[in-house]
Amino acid sequence: MRKEQWSSGEPAGKGLTMANTLAPSVPTRKPLGETELLWMMAMLMALNAFGIDAILPALDALSGDLAVSGNDRQFVIGVYLLTGGIGSLVPGALADRFGRRPILLGAIAVYIILSILSALAPAYETLIAVRAAQGLFAAAIIALPPAIIRDRVGGDKMARMMSIIFVIFLMVPAVAPTIGEAILRLGGWRAIFGFMALLGVVMATWVFIRLPESLTPDNVQPILPRTIAANMTRALSTPSIAGYVIGSALVFGALFGFINSSQQLITQTFGAGEAFPLIFGICAGSMALASWSNSRIVERFGARRVSHTALFAFIIVSAAQVMIAFQPEESLWQFVPLMAINMALLGFIGSNFGAIAMNPFFAIAGAASSAHGFVRMTTAALLGGTIGYAYDGTARPLALALLMSGLACLVLVLLSEKGKLFGPSDAEAMIGGRS
C-alpha cells in the first residue's frame, strides 16, 4: 500500500494526506513513475557531482588567474567535499520533521546562489570560502535521495534502484570534464560556475513541479537534540552496519584522492593534458557500467555477495597498481586501465554498501542517511585531501592509498559480519526464516 500511495502523487488514505500536509506538493498532470523518480534522484546527485568534476579541466586557468601555486589548487575540490560531509548531519533530521521536498528545494536554491557567487569571486580565498558554504548546503542534494528511495523500498530492491541511480549519476562525471573544457574555452573558468547555477534552476523547477512528498506521518521525527542524537547514534552504532559505513568511507576516500590529484596526475605525471577529459571520462564511465551491471544482478545474488566479491577484486587490482607504480617508468596506459577497473569495482561496492547500511532504518531514513553521509563524506574528504596533497609527481601515493583502504575496508566488513562473508540475498534470507 505504501508504494502505491507514494508513487501515485494523490491522497490515498491517512498516510499520504498527512504527508501532503507536511509539505504540500504541486499538483501534477500524471503520477511520478519509477523511471522518472530514478532519473530525478540521479540528476540531483549529479548536480553535486558536476560541481566537482566540471571544474577539474579549469584548475590550471583558475590557479593562474588567482595566483594559486602547487597542490593548493586542489582545495577548490577538497573543501567542497569536506563541508559536504559535515553538512550531511543537518538535512536528514530536518527532512524527517518537515518532509523531503522543502529541505531539498531549499538546498538547491542555496546551491544556485553560491554558484553565482563562485563565478564572481575576486580572490582565491573568497572562492574557497564560497565553495565551503556551497558544499555545506549542497549536502542535502546527496543525503536526501537515498532517504526518498528508502521511503519506498528496502533491501536488495533498494540496492538495485540505487545502482540504476548511480548509472545515471555517473554519466555526469564521465562527461563533466568535457563540458567544463568546452565552457572554459568559450567563456573562461567563471562561466563553469554560471552553468552550474543554470543547472540548479532546471533541477529546482523539475522537483517543484513533479516530486510528491514521501514522508508519512507515522515516521515524522521531532526536532529534539536528544531524539536526533539518538537516531543518528543508532544509525551508526549498530554493529552489523558500522563496518559498511566506515569501510565505504575509506575506499571512497581513495577515490577522492584520485579526483583531487587527477588533473595533475594526467597532465603533469603522464603528460596527457589534452586528453584529460577523455581519460577521466573513461574512468568515471567504468563506474557507470559497473552500476548498470549491478542493477541487473544484485536482486538475484544479493548485495552482500556482489559487494564482497568486488571488494576482494578491488584489493587485488590495487596491489597490481602498487607494483606498477613503483616501477621506474609507469606509463599512462598502465595506469588508466587499472584505475578504470578499480573505479568500476567501486560501482559494485558503493550502492550495495549504502543499501545494506540503510536497510534497517526505515522509520528514521532521513537521520540515517545524514549520519551515514556525514561519516562517509567527511572521512572520505579528509582522506582524499591528504592523498591528493601527497601528490609527488608519481602515482605511488594514490596506489598505496587504494590498497590500504581496501584492506582496512575488508577488516571492517568482517567485523560487521562476524567473520562470515558472502551472505544471502534478502529474498533467500526470508525464505530461510532469517529475517
N, C-alpha and C positions, 0 to 999 in steps of 0.2 A: 504493500500500500504506500509505503514511504516513497518508493521510486516513482510511482505513477503521479502522486501528488506533486512531488518536486519538479518533475520534468514537464508537467502539463502547463505550468505557469498560471493555473486557475485555482481559486479556492476550492478545496475538496475536503471539507471537514475541519475540525478544530486546528490541527497542526499547521496547515498552510495559511489558514485565516489569521492565526496569531503571528505566524512568521511574517506575513504581509504587514501586520500592524507594527512589527519591529522595524521594518524598513520597506516602505511601500515600493512596489515595482511599477514601472511604467507599463501600461497595458500593451501587449504585443499582438500582432496580427495572427501569429501562429505560435504554437508551443516551441520552446527551446529544445531541440532534439539532442541526442547524444553526440552526433558528429559535430554540430555547431558548438556544443559545450566543450568538446575536446580541442577544437581549433581556438576557441576563445581563451581557454586556460593556457594553452601553449603559447599563444601570441602575447598574453600578459607576461608570462615568464620570459619570452623572447624580447619584450620591450626592455627588460632589465639587462638581458644579455647583450642587446645592441648597444646599450650604454657603456659596455665594457669593450667589446670586440671591434666596434666600428672605429674607435679612436686609435687602435693599435698602429695602423699604417701612418698616422699623423704624428707619432711621437717624436720623430726627427724634426719635423717642421715646428711642432709645438715647443720642443726644447730649445730650438734655435731662436724662435721668436720671443720666448720668455726667459732666455738666458739660463737654461737648466743644464746641469752637467752630469755626465756619467749615468749611474744607475738611478739617480734621483728622479728621472723621468717616469720610473715605474710607479711612483706614488699616485699618479693620476688614476691608475688602475687599482693599486693596493688599498688606498684609503677608502675608495668606494666599496670594495669587497668587505673591508673590516667594519665600517659603520653599518653596512647592510646586515652583517651578522649581529651586531649589537642591537640594531633596530628591530630585529626579529622578535625580541622579547615582548614588544608592545602590541602589535596589531592583532595577534591571536586572542588575547584577553579581551580587547575591545570588540572584536568580531563575535566572540562568544556572548557578549552582552547586548550589543546594538545591531548585530547582523553583519553579514558578509559584504553586502552591497555598499552601504555608506562608507565603511572603512576603506574599501577598495577604491571607490571613486575619489575619496579624499586624497589617498596616496597618489593616484595618477595625476590629480590636479597639482599637487606639490612637485611631482616629477617634471611636469611641463614648465612650471615657473622656474625651477632650478636649472633646467636645461637651457632656458633663455639666459639666465644669469651666468651660466658657464660660458656661453658664447660671447658674453660682454666682459668677461673678467679681464681687468687691465694688467694683472701681475700673476705670477705663478702661485704665490701664497694665497691670493684671493681665489684662484681656481681650485686649489686644494681644499680650502675651507668650504666652498660651494659644493664641490664633489663629495666631501664628507657629509654635508647635510643631505645631499641628494641620495646617497646610499642609505642613510638613516631612514628617510621617509619611504624610499622605494622598497624597503624590506617587506612591506605588506604585499607588494606585487608578486613576491616569491613565496611568502608564507601562506597566503590565503588560498591559492588554487588547490593545494593538497587537502585543505580543510573542506573546501567546497565539494571536491570529489568524495572525500570521506563521509560527508553528509549523505551521500547517495549510495555508495557501495563500500565494501571492505574486502580483506583477504586477497586471494590471488587475482580476483577480478579488478580490484583496485590497482594491483601491480600491473595488470595488462593495460588498464586505462592510462596509468601514469607512464607506461612505456610508449604508448601512442602519443601522448602529450610530449614526451621527450623527443620523439621522432620529429614532430613539427617544430618544437622549440629549438632543436639542434640544427635545423636548416638555417636558422638565422646566424649563429656563429660561423657556419660554413660560408655564408655569403657576405656577412657584415664587413669583413676587411675589404672585400672587393667594392662594396657600396661606399665604404669610407674612403677608399682610394679615389674613386670617381668623384665624390663630393670634394675631396681635398684638392683635386686638380681643377675643379670648376670654381670653387669658392673659398678654399682655404680651410684650415682646421676648425675655425669657429663655425663654419657652416654645418659641420657634422653635428654639433650640439643643437643648432637650429632645426635640423632634420629630426633629431630625437624629440624635440618639442612637438613637431608636426605629427609624428607617430603617436605620441601621447594623446593628442587631441582625437585622433582616429579611434584609439582604443577606448577612451573615455566615452565617446559617443556610442560605440558598439555596446559597451557594458550597460550604460544608462538605458538604452532602448530595449535590450534583449535579455539581460540576466535577471531572473527572478531570485528572490531571497530563498536560501536553503536552510537557514537556521530555524528549527522548530521550538515551540515554547518550552517543551519539557527539557530541552538542552540549554536553555538560557542560563548563563552563569553570572552571579552578581559581581560588580566591580568592588571587591573587597580584597585588600592586600593579603589577608590570610587565605582566602579562597584561591586567589591567583597563585600564590606561592605553593599552596598545597597541590593544585592541579599540575603546575609545572614540575614540581618535585616528583610527583607521581609519574609523570611522563618521562622523566629522566632517570629515576631511581629503580624502576622495575628491572630486576637483574637480567631477565631474558631480552630486554630491549636496549639497555645501555651500551652493550658492545657494538650493536649495529649503528647506533648514532655516532659514537666516538670513532669507531672504525671507519665509517664512511667519511667523517671529517678528516681523518688522516690521509686517505687515498686521494680525496679531492683537494687537500692541501698541496699535494704533489702536483696535481693538475693545475692548480692556481699558480704554482711555481713556474710551470711551463708557460701559462698565459702571460704572467708578468715579464718573463725574460724572452718570450718567443721572438719579439721584434729584433732584439739584439742577437739572439742565437742565429736566426736565419739570415739577417743582413750582415752581421759582423763576423760571426764564427764561420759560417758556411758561405758567405759572400753571395747570397742569392736574394738581394733586396727586392729586385723587380718581381720575383716570383713569390714574395711573401704572402699576398692574398690567396694565391693558388695553394701553396703548401699548407697554410693554416686551414684553408677550406677542406683539404684532403683529410687532415687530422680530425676536424670537427665533424666532417661528413661521415667518417667511420663510426663515430658515436651515434649518429642518427641512424645509420644502417643497423647497428647493433640493437638500438632501442626498438626498431621495427621488428627485427628478428625476435627479440624478447617478447614483444606483444603477441607473437604468433605461437610461442611455445610455453609461456610461463603458466598458463592455466592448466596445461597438460602435465608439466613436470613439477611445478611448484616453485615459488620464489626462492626457497632455500636451496634446492638442488641447483637451480640455474646460477644463482649468485655465488654459491660456494665454489662451484666449478670454475666460474670466471675469476674468482679471487686467486685460486691456485695458478691458473694460467697467467694472471697478472704478475704474480711473483716470478714465475719462470721467465717471462718476457723481460721483466725489469732486470733480472740477473744477466740476461743477454745484453741489455743496454749498458750495464756497468762494464762488462767485459770489453765491449766495443769502444766505449767512451775512453777507456784507459789505454787504448792503442795509440801509437804515435800520431796517426793521421786519420781521424774519423771523418768520413765523407758525409755529405748531405743525404745521399741515397742509402746510407746505412742507418742514419738517424731517423729519417722520415718514416720508413715502413714500420719500424719497431714502435715509434711514438704513436703512429696511427693505430697499430694493433692494440696497444695499451689503452688508448682512448676509447677504442671500440669495447674493450673489456669493461671499462668503467660504465659504458652504456648498459651492460648486463648487471653491474653491481649497484649503481646509484638508485634507479627506480625501485628495484626489488628490496634493497635495504630500507628505503624510505617506506615502502608499503608494509614491510614486516614491522617496522618501528611504530607505524601509525595504527595498525590493526586493532590493538586492544583499547583504543581511546575514542570510541565513537561519541560518547557523551561530552567529551572535552576536546574535540578535534582541533578547535582553534588554538587553545592553550598548548596542546601537544605539538601542533605544527610550529608554533612560535618557539617553544622550548627546544625542540629538535633543530629548528633552523638557526637559533642562536648558537647552539653548541657547534653545529656543523660549519656555519659560515664564519663565525669568529675564529674557531680553531683553524679552519682551512685558510682563512685570510692571513692570519698571523704566520702560519707555517709557509704559505705560498709567498708571502712577502719576504720572509727570511731566505727561502730558497732562491727567489728571484734576485735578491740583493747580494747573494753569494756568487752570482754570475762572475766568472773569472776568465771569460773568453773561450771556455770549453763547455761541453755538455755534461761534464763529470758531476757537478753538484746536483743537477737535476736527476741524473741516472741513479745516484746513490740515494736520493730522497725517495724516488719511486720504489726502490727495493725495500728500503727501511720502513716506509709507510705500509707497504703491502704485508710485510712480515708482522708488524705491530697490529694491523687490522685482523690478521688471521688469529693472533693470540686472543684478541678481544672477542671475536666471534666464538671461538672455542669456549671461552669463559661463559658467554651468554647461553650457549647451547649445552653447557656442562660436558664438553668434550665430544658431543655427538653431532656430526655434520651431515649434510645432505638429507634433511628431514623431509617428511611427506608434504604434499600439497594440502591446502585446506580441505579440498573435497575428499581426499584419501583419509585425512585425519578424522573427518566427521564420520565416514563410513566405518572407520576403525574404533569409533567411540571415544576419541581422544580430544574432542572439542565440543 
